[in-house]
């Protein structure tokens, strides 16, 4: 299990209620080799994490609430970050579908519905699981009903990958855009400090 430092940022409506926005890891976690792709021929692999900040979220296209809510708030958070940091510091957002059988043909368009720079990918179970395990995330395909329809359960956190390709932190719901942007900025400051030590 990943050891982490929990950081509380901001306040929610209740005057004394602290809102958790993110979890910063005590030690970076290396991301193993993986390769995913999408319906427009783009690939996404471990090497693509190098040299930039990346936010990775897991989900599925027919998700009724968590995925569209999270992607919508990430779009707002990325816009907020764009006003507060250099363009090369604004993270790339990658949506990874854990349901390739149903989502392969439309995964990129789904991500781009929320922002034209978002990328959607999926792949075979081995590569999805490698990324799931490395980010301490989870998903479960539920047994199908008599019509063949099945539900998907998945984690709702968003993984923050640093330019060295390691997992450094996780954003947690409710993904307030302003607080998410602030947490991202603080994560980048801490990363730069770590690099100079």
RARATA-V743480 format. One record per run of one state. SS is the DSSP state (@ for helix, = for strand, . for the rest). FROM is the first residue (numbers start at 1). TO is the last residue. Records with the same first field share a line. If there is no record, write none. Layout:
SS: FROM-TO ; FROM-TO
This chain:
.: 1-3 ; 12-17 ; 31-34 ; 38-42 ; 51-53 ; 60-65 ; 85-86 ; 90-91 ; 98-99 ; 104-106 ; 115-118 ; 123-124 ; 135-138 ; 142-151 ; 155-157 ; 162-163 ; 165-165 ; 172-176 ; 197-197
=: 4-11 ; 18-30 ; 35-37 ; 43-45 ; 50-50 ; 54-59 ; 92-97 ; 119-122 ; 139-141 ; 152-154 ; 158-161 ; 164-164 ; 166-171
@: 46-49 ; 66-84 ; 87-89 ; 100-103 ; 107-114 ; 125-134 ; 177-196
